[in-house]
Amino acid sequence: MMGTLATVLAKKKIRTFQDRYMATVTGDIEDVDGVLKITRIHVHYRLKLPAEKRADAEDAFGNYITLCPAAQSVIGAIKITHALEMEDEN
């Protein structure tokens, strides 16, 4: 997911170097009929970018998941949520 979002951001000329782009991923594992199963994944992205690129970043974030092979492979079995926190670069 992170790689797909980085690709979409790059197409909009938004850099995703390590000092600008990171993600924290959490999830829930539950007992479903005696079997441990990942039921939810939440990805919290943090992105430093020029203020004038915020609209482009929001557009990329709103569309990338439909292009993501990993997300599309599990979306029916695992609930995926995500958030984008943006910070203006200095």
N, CA, C and O atoms as CSV, one atom per row, in Angstrom:
chain,resi,resn,atom,element,x,y,z
A,1,MET,N,N,0.826,-1.189,0.000
A,1,MET,CA,C,0.000,0.000,0.000
A,1,MET,C,C,0.870,1.251,0.000
A,1,MET,O,O,0.613,2.200,-0.742
A,2,MET,N,N,1.882,1.243,0.825
A,2,MET,CA,C,2.746,2.414,0.911
A,2,MET,C,C,3.446,2.675,-0.426
A,2,MET,O,O,3.591,3.824,-0.844
A,3,GLY,N,N,3.872,1.615,-1.083
A,3,GLY,CA,C,4.531,1.756,-2.373
A,3,GLY,C,C,3.596,2.272,-3.452
A,3,GLY,O,O,3.996,3.081,-4.290
A,4,THR,N,N,2.360,1.812,-3.437
A,4,THR,CA,C,1.390,2.282,-4.428
A,4,THR,C,C,1.093,3.755,-4.221
A,4,THR,O,O,1.037,4.514,-5.189
A,5,LEU,N,N,0.901,4.177,-2.967
A,5,LEU,CA,C,0.661,5.595,-2.709
A,5,LEU,C,C,1.878,6.421,-3.127
A,5,LEU,O,O,1.721,7.503,-3.693
A,6,ALA,N,N,3.079,5.931,-2.856
A,6,ALA,CA,C,4.290,6.655,-3.260
A,6,ALA,C,C,4.345,6.814,-4.781
A,6,ALA,O,O,4.754,7.864,-5.277
A,7,THR,N,N,3.942,5.797,-5.511
A,7,THR,CA,C,3.927,5.868,-6.975
A,7,THR,C,C,2.939,6.918,-7.464
A,7,THR,O,O,3.253,7.694,-8.367
A,8,VAL,N,N,1.759,6.945,-6.880
A,8,VAL,CA,C,0.747,7.927,-7.276
A,8,VAL,C,C,1.201,9.341,-6.903
A,8,VAL,O,O,0.994,10.284,-7.666
A,9,LEU,N,N,1.816,9.481,-5.734
A,9,LEU,CA,C,2.347,10.788,-5.339
A,9,LEU,C,C,3.458,11.237,-6.291
A,9,LEU,O,O,3.528,12.414,-6.646
A,10,ALA,N,N,4.314,10.321,-6.701
A,10,ALA,CA,C,5.414,10.661,-7.609
A,10,ALA,C,C,4.877,11.180,-8.943
A,10,ALA,O,O,5.460,12.088,-9.535
A,11,LYS,N,N,3.784,10.614,-9.412
A,11,LYS,CA,C,3.172,11.084,-10.660
A,11,LYS,C,C,2.690,12.522,-10.530
A,11,LYS,O,O,2.544,13.229,-11.527
A,12,LYS,N,N,2.445,12.947,-9.300
A,12,LYS,CA,C,2.008,14.321,-9.042
A,12,LYS,C,C,3.184,15.202,-8.594
A,12,LYS,O,O,2.998,16.307,-8.084
A,13,LYS,N,N,4.381,14.685,-8.798
A,13,LYS,CA,C,5.619,15.422,-8.476
A,13,LYS,C,C,5.751,15.728,-6.982
A,13,LYS,O,O,6.234,16.791,-6.594
A,14,ILE,N,N,5.311,14.769,-6.146
A,14,ILE,CA,C,5.462,14.880,-4.693
A,14,ILE,C,C,6.496,13.845,-4.267
A,14,ILE,O,O,6.310,12.646,-4.478
A,15,ARG,N,N,7.572,14.308,-3.673
A,15,ARG,CA,C,8.663,13.428,-3.271
A,15,ARG,C,C,8.295,12.605,-2.038
A,15,ARG,O,O,7.584,13.070,-1.147
A,16,THR,N,N,8.796,11.374,-2.012
A,16,THR,CA,C,8.484,10.477,-0.894
A,16,THR,C,C,9.757,9.858,-0.313
A,16,THR,O,O,9.797,8.663,-0.023
A,17,PHE,N,N,10.787,10.675,-0.148
A,17,PHE,CA,C,12.005,10.183,0.490
A,17,PHE,C,C,11.707,9.832,1.944
A,17,PHE,O,O,10.694,10.259,2.499
A,18,GLN,N,N,12.603,9.046,2.559
A,18,GLN,CA,C,12.393,8.572,3.927
A,18,GLN,C,C,12.177,9.674,4.939
A,18,GLN,O,O,11.439,9.485,5.905
A,19,ASP,N,N,12.806,10.826,4.741
A,19,ASP,CA,C,12.642,11.908,5.712
A,19,ASP,C,C,11.323,12.667,5.504
A,19,ASP,O,O,10.996,13.555,6.290
A,20,ARG,N,N,10.574,12.330,4.468
A,20,ARG,CA,C,9.322,13.025,4.153
A,20,ARG,C,C,8.080,12.140,4.239
A,20,ARG,O,O,6.966,12.642,4.388
A,21,TYR,N,N,8.267,10.847,4.147
A,21,TYR,CA,C,7.133,9.935,3.956
A,21,TYR,C,C,7.316,8.701,4.828
A,21,TYR,O,O,8.328,8.007,4.725
A,22,MET,N,N,6.350,8.431,5.676
A,22,MET,CA,C,6.409,7.253,6.533
A,22,MET,C,C,4.995,6.772,6.850
A,22,MET,O,O,4.016,7.485,6.629
A,23,ALA,N,N,4.912,5.572,7.364
A,23,ALA,CA,C,3.610,5.021,7.718
A,23,ALA,C,C,3.732,4.181,8.985
A,23,ALA,O,O,4.743,3.521,9.225
A,24,THR,N,N,2.685,4.225,9.776
A,24,THR,CA,C,2.543,3.363,10.938
A,24,THR,C,C,1.351,2.458,10.662
A,24,THR,O,O,0.266,2.926,10.319
A,25,VAL,N,N,1.566,1.166,10.816
A,25,VAL,CA,C,0.509,0.202,10.502
A,25,VAL,C,C,0.141,-0.546,11.777
A,25,VAL,O,O,1.009,-1.052,12.488
A,26,THR,N,N,-1.144,-0.606,12.051
A,26,THR,CA,C,-1.655,-1.387,13.177
A,26,THR,C,C,-2.747,-2.313,12.657
A,26,THR,O,O,-3.294,-2.111,11.573
A,27,GLY,N,N,-3.043,-3.311,13.438
A,27,GLY,CA,C,-4.077,-4.243,13.014
A,27,GLY,C,C,-4.699,-4.953,14.194
A,27,GLY,O,O,-4.204,-4.892,15.320
A,28,ASP,N,N,-5.784,-5.621,13.909
A,28,ASP,CA,C,-6.482,-6.412,14.922
A,28,ASP,C,C,-6.500,-7.862,14.486
A,28,ASP,O,O,-6.788,-8.181,13.332
A,29,ILE,N,N,-6.186,-8.733,15.429
A,29,ILE,CA,C,-6.272,-10.169,15.208
A,29,ILE,C,C,-7.338,-10.680,16.159
A,29,ILE,O,O,-7.291,-10.419,17.361
A,30,GLU,N,N,-8.296,-11.409,15.614
A,30,GLU,CA,C,-9.403,-11.909,16.419
A,30,GLU,C,C,-9.555,-13.416,16.250
A,30,GLU,O,O,-9.134,-14.000,15.252
A,31,ASP,N,N,-10.166,-14.017,17.248
A,31,ASP,CA,C,-10.517,-15.429,17.176
A,31,ASP,C,C,-11.836,-15.527,16.410
A,31,ASP,O,O,-12.878,-15.079,16.891
A,32,VAL,N,N,-11.782,-16.109,15.233
A,32,VAL,CA,C,-12.985,-16.293,14.417
A,32,VAL,C,C,-13.217,-17.794,14.290
A,32,VAL,O,O,-12.504,-18.487,13.563
A,33,ASP,N,N,-14.207,-18.277,14.996
A,33,ASP,CA,C,-14.539,-19.708,14.992
A,33,ASP,C,C,-13.327,-20.575,15.323
A,33,ASP,O,O,-13.104,-21.608,14.692
A,34,GLY,N,N,-12.543,-20.147,16.319
A,34,GLY,CA,C,-11.395,-20.923,16.783
A,34,GLY,C,C,-10.127,-20.730,15.976
A,34,GLY,O,O,-9.122,-21.395,16.228
A,35,VAL,N,N,-10.162,-19.827,15.009
A,35,VAL,CA,C,-8.983,-19.561,14.182
A,35,VAL,C,C,-8.609,-18.090,14.326
A,35,VAL,O,O,-9.456,-17.208,14.192
A,36,LEU,N,N,-7.317,-17.834,14.602
A,36,LEU,CA,C,-6.876,-16.445,14.678
A,36,LEU,C,C,-6.849,-15.862,13.266
A,36,LEU,O,O,-6.302,-16.455,12.337
A,37,LYS,N,N,-7.456,-14.684,13.136
A,37,LYS,CA,C,-7.613,-14.079,11.813
A,37,LYS,C,C,-7.358,-12.577,11.911
A,37,LYS,O,O,-7.840,-11.917,12.831
A,38,ILE,N,N,-6.597,-12.043,10.953
A,38,ILE,CA,C,-6.438,-10.584,10.865
A,38,ILE,C,C,-7.766,-10.047,10.348
A,38,ILE,O,O,-8.212,-10.421,9.263
A,39,THR,N,N,-8.397,-9.170,11.124
A,39,THR,CA,C,-9.708,-8.654,10.726
A,39,THR,C,C,-9.684,-7.197,10.308
A,39,THR,O,O,-10.538,-6.752,9.542
A,40,ARG,N,N,-8.694,-6.442,10.814
A,40,ARG,CA,C,-8.598,-5.018,10.480
A,40,ARG,C,C,-7.147,-4.595,10.374
A,40,ARG,O,O,-6.289,-5.054,11.128
A,41,ILE,N,N,-6.890,-3.703,9.414
A,41,ILE,CA,C,-5.583,-3.078,9.261
A,41,ILE,C,C,-5.818,-1.580,9.127
A,41,ILE,O,O,-6.672,-1.140,8.358
A,42,HIS,N,N,-5.046,-0.798,9.887
A,42,HIS,CA,C,-5.121,0.662,9.763
A,42,HIS,C,C,-3.723,1.186,9.424
A,42,HIS,O,O,-2.745,0.853,10.092
A,43,VAL,N,N,-3.646,2.002,8.387
A,43,VAL,CA,C,-2.380,2.604,7.962
A,43,VAL,C,C,-2.485,4.112,8.160
A,43,VAL,O,O,-3.375,4.766,7.616
A,44,HIS,N,N,-1.564,4.647,8.946
A,44,HIS,CA,C,-1.503,6.089,9.192
A,44,HIS,C,C,-0.257,6.617,8.484
A,44,HIS,O,O,0.870,6.369,8.912
A,45,TYR,N,N,-0.483,7.343,7.403
A,45,TYR,CA,C,0.613,7.922,6.619
A,45,TYR,C,C,0.945,9.316,7.144
A,45,TYR,O,O,0.063,10.067,7.562
A,46,ARG,N,N,2.237,9.646,7.112
A,46,ARG,CA,C,2.693,11.001,7.417
A,46,ARG,C,C,3.528,11.472,6.230
A,46,ARG,O,O,4.411,10.759,5.753
A,47,LEU,N,N,3.238,12.673,5.764
A,47,LEU,CA,C,3.880,13.192,4.569
A,47,LEU,C,C,4.237,14.665,4.753
A,47,LEU,O,O,3.377,15.482,5.082
A,48,LYS,N,N,5.503,14.997,4.540
A,48,LYS,CA,C,5.943,16.395,4.513
A,48,LYS,C,C,5.991,16.815,3.052
A,48,LYS,O,O,6.549,16.106,2.214
A,49,LEU,N,N,5.408,17.964,2.751
A,49,LEU,CA,C,5.316,18.393,1.369
A,49,LEU,C,C,5.146,19.893,1.284
A,49,LEU,O,O,4.805,20.533,2.279
A,50,PRO,N,N,5.378,20.471,0.108
A,50,PRO,CA,C,5.107,21.895,-0.066
A,50,PRO,C,C,3.605,22.160,0.100
A,50,PRO,O,O,2.776,21.366,-0.344
A,51,ALA,N,N,3.273,23.255,0.727
A,51,ALA,CA,C,1.858,23.579,0.991
A,51,ALA,C,C,1.025,23.577,-0.288
A,51,ALA,O,O,-0.140,23.182,-0.268
A,52,GLU,N,N,1.614,24.014,-1.395
A,52,GLU,CA,C,0.851,24.084,-2.647
A,52,GLU,C,C,0.561,22.709,-3.254
A,52,GLU,O,O,-0.172,22.617,-4.238
A,53,LYS,N,N,1.125,21.642,-2.682
A,53,LYS,CA,C,0.903,20.279,-3.186
A,53,LYS,C,C,-0.146,19.511,-2.373
A,53,LYS,O,O,-0.415,18.342,-2.653
A,54,ARG,N,N,-0.733,20.161,-1.375
A,54,ARG,CA,C,-1.703,19.464,-0.519
A,54,ARG,C,C,-2.897,18.901,-1.302
A,54,ARG,O,O,-3.303,17.762,-1.072
A,55,ALA,N,N,-3.447,19.675,-2.203
A,55,ALA,CA,C,-4.608,19.209,-2.976
A,55,ALA,C,C,-4.224,17.997,-3.824
A,55,ALA,O,O,-5.005,17.053,-3.945
A,56,ASP,N,N,-3.040,18.018,-4.406
A,56,ASP,CA,C,-2.574,16.870,-5.190
A,56,ASP,C,C,-2.411,15.636,-4.307
A,56,ASP,O,O,-2.768,14.530,-4.711
A,57,ALA,N,N,-1.875,15.824,-3.110
A,57,ALA,CA,C,-1.689,14.708,-2.182
A,57,ALA,C,C,-3.039,14.138,-1.746
A,57,ALA,O,O,-3.198,12.920,-1.659
A,58,GLU,N,N,-4.000,15.000,-1.476
A,58,GLU,CA,C,-5.333,14.529,-1.095
A,58,GLU,C,C,-5.975,13.744,-2.234
A,58,GLU,O,O,-6.629,12.729,-1.996
A,59,ASP,N,N,-5.794,14.204,-3.462
A,59,ASP,CA,C,-6.326,13.497,-4.620
A,59,ASP,C,C,-5.671,12.118,-4.759
A,59,ASP,O,O,-6.357,11.123,-4.992
A,60,ALA,N,N,-4.362,12.065,-4.617
A,60,ALA,CA,C,-3.642,10.790,-4.698
A,60,ALA,C,C,-4.120,9.837,-3.608
A,60,ALA,O,O,-4.368,8.660,-3.870
A,61,PHE,N,N,-4.247,10.346,-2.394
A,61,PHE,CA,C,-4.682,9.521,-1.268
A,61,PHE,C,C,-6.102,8.999,-1.482
A,61,PHE,O,O,-6.420,7.874,-1.096
A,62,GLY,N,N,-6.940,9.806,-2.088
A,62,GLY,CA,C,-8.322,9.397,-2.329
A,62,GLY,C,C,-8.477,8.318,-3.384
A,62,GLY,O,O,-9.530,7.686,-3.469
A,63,ASN,N,N,-7.437,8.093,-4.197
A,63,ASN,CA,C,-7.558,7.161,-5.316
A,63,ASN,C,C,-6.596,5.980,-5.305
A,63,ASN,O,O,-6.840,4.997,-6.005
A,64,TYR,N,N,-5.518,6.039,-4.540
A,64,TYR,CA,C,-4.467,5.027,-4.670
A,64,TYR,C,C,-4.915,3.621,-4.326
A,64,TYR,O,O,-4.435,2.661,-4.928
A,65,ILE,N,N,-5.819,3.475,-3.378
A,65,ILE,CA,C,-6.160,2.132,-2.881
A,65,ILE,C,C,-6.815,1.270,-3.968
A,65,ILE,O,O,-6.705,0.044,-3.946
A,66,THR,N,N,-7.490,1.917,-4.907
A,66,THR,CA,C,-8.099,1.149,-6.001
A,66,THR,C,C,-7.036,0.606,-6.952
A,66,THR,O,O,-7.320,-0.299,-7.736
A,67,LEU,N,N,-5.824,1.139,-6.897
A,67,LEU,CA,C,-4.724,0.698,-7.750
A,67,LEU,C,C,-3.760,-0.249,-7.031
A,67,LEU,O,O,-2.824,-0.762,-7.644
A,68,CYS,N,N,-3.981,-0.481,-5.752
A,68,CYS,CA,C,-3.040,-1.236,-4.924
A,68,CYS,C,C,-3.329,-2.743,-4.961
A,68,CYS,O,O,-4.375,-3.184,-4.484
A,69,PRO,N,N,-2.408,-3.533,-5.525
A,69,PRO,CA,C,-2.631,-4.983,-5.585
A,69,PRO,C,C,-2.809,-5.629,-4.207
A,69,PRO,O,O,-3.659,-6.504,-4.039
A,70,ALA,N,N,-2.016,-5.204,-3.229
A,70,ALA,CA,C,-2.116,-5.802,-1.890
A,70,ALA,C,C,-3.479,-5.518,-1.265
A,70,ALA,O,O,-4.135,-6.428,-0.759
A,71,ALA,N,N,-3.900,-4.270,-1.300
A,71,ALA,CA,C,-5.196,-3.914,-0.723
A,71,ALA,C,C,-6.333,-4.610,-1.459
A,71,ALA,O,O,-7.247,-5.146,-0.832
A,72,GLN,N,N,-6.279,-4.602,-2.763
A,72,GLN,CA,C,-7.350,-5.205,-3.543
A,72,GLN,C,C,-7.416,-6.717,-3.352
A,72,GLN,O,O,-8.475,-7.319,-3.531
A,73,SER,N,N,-6.298,-7.332,-2.990
A,73,SER,CA,C,-6.265,-8.776,-2.761
A,73,SER,C,C,-6.956,-9.192,-1.473
A,73,SER,O,O,-7.481,-10.302,-1.385
A,74,VAL,N,N,-6.963,-8.309,-0.463
A,74,VAL,CA,C,-7.506,-8.695,0.846
A,74,VAL,C,C,-8.730,-7.901,1.268
A,74,VAL,O,O,-9.323,-8.189,2.308
A,75,ILE,N,N,-9.117,-6.910,0.483
A,75,ILE,CA,C,-10.152,-5.969,0.901
A,75,ILE,C,C,-11.488,-6.646,1.248
A,75,ILE,O,O,-12.244,-6.120,2.065
A,76,GLY,N,N,-11.777,-7.763,0.661
A,76,GLY,CA,C,-13.014,-8.468,0.980
A,76,GLY,C,C,-12.955,-9.241,2.286
A,76,GLY,O,O,-13.992,-9.564,2.867
A,77,ALA,N,N,-11.745,-9.539,2.752
A,77,ALA,CA,C,-11.590,-10.344,3.957
A,77,ALA,C,C,-11.104,-9.552,5.161
A,77,ALA,O,O,-11.332,-9.950,6.304
A,78,ILE,N,N,-10.442,-8.445,4.909
A,78,ILE,CA,C,-9.869,-7.630,5.980
A,78,ILE,C,C,-10.336,-6.192,5.785
A,78,ILE,O,O,-10.237,-5.648,4.685
A,79,LYS,N,N,-10.840,-5.584,6.839
A,79,LYS,CA,C,-11.248,-4.181,6.762
A,79,LYS,C,C,-9.998,-3.312,6.793
A,79,LYS,O,O,-9.192,-3.403,7.719
A,80,ILE,N,N,-9.843,-2.474,5.783
A,80,ILE,CA,C,-8.690,-1.588,5.700
A,80,ILE,C,C,-9.150,-0.147,5.889
A,80,ILE,O,O,-10.060,0.326,5.209
A,81,THR,N,N,-8.503,0.539,6.825
A,81,THR,CA,C,-8.731,1.971,7.003
A,81,THR,C,C,-7.383,2.660,6.861
A,81,THR,O,O,-6.333,2.051,7.066
A,82,HIS,N,N,-7.428,3.930,6.510
A,82,HIS,CA,C,-6.188,4.662,6.328
A,82,HIS,C,C,-6.432,6.142,6.561
A,82,HIS,O,O,-7.549,6.639,6.422
A,83,ALA,N,N,-5.359,6.830,6.918
A,83,ALA,CA,C,-5.422,8.268,7.169
A,83,ALA,C,C,-4.127,8.886,6.663
A,83,ALA,O,O,-3.073,8.249,6.658
A,84,LEU,N,N,-4.230,10.140,6.239
A,84,LEU,CA,C,-3.055,10.870,5.760
A,84,LEU,C,C,-2.886,12.124,6.586
A,84,LEU,O,O,-3.772,12.977,6.625
A,85,GLU,N,N,-1.748,12.236,7.248
A,85,GLU,CA,C,-1.396,13.431,8.019
A,85,GLU,C,C,-0.345,14.191,7.212
A,85,GLU,O,O,0.720,13.655,6.908
A,86,MET,N,N,-0.647,15.428,6.872
A,86,MET,CA,C,0.283,16.211,6.076
A,86,MET,C,C,0.912,17.313,6.918
A,86,MET,O,O,0.263,17.906,7.780
A,87,GLU,N,N,2.178,17.572,6.653
A,87,GLU,CA,C,2.920,18.621,7.338
A,87,GLU,C,C,3.641,19.435,6.271
A,87,GLU,O,O,4.268,18.877,5.371
A,88,ASP,N,N,3.548,20.745,6.377
A,88,ASP,CA,C,4.265,21.600,5.433
A,88,ASP,C,C,5.754,21.455,5.657
A,88,ASP,O,O,6.224,21.465,6.795
A,89,GLU,N,N,6.504,21.318,4.558
A,89,GLU,CA,C,7.950,21.234,4.692
A,89,GLU,C,C,8.503,22.611,5.025
A,89,GLU,O,O,7.903,23.635,4.700
A,90,ASN,N,N,9.645,22.617,5.672
A,90,ASN,CA,C,10.264,23.891,6.096
A,90,ASN,C,C,10.893,24.601,4.931
A,90,ASN,O,O,11.457,25.682,5.098
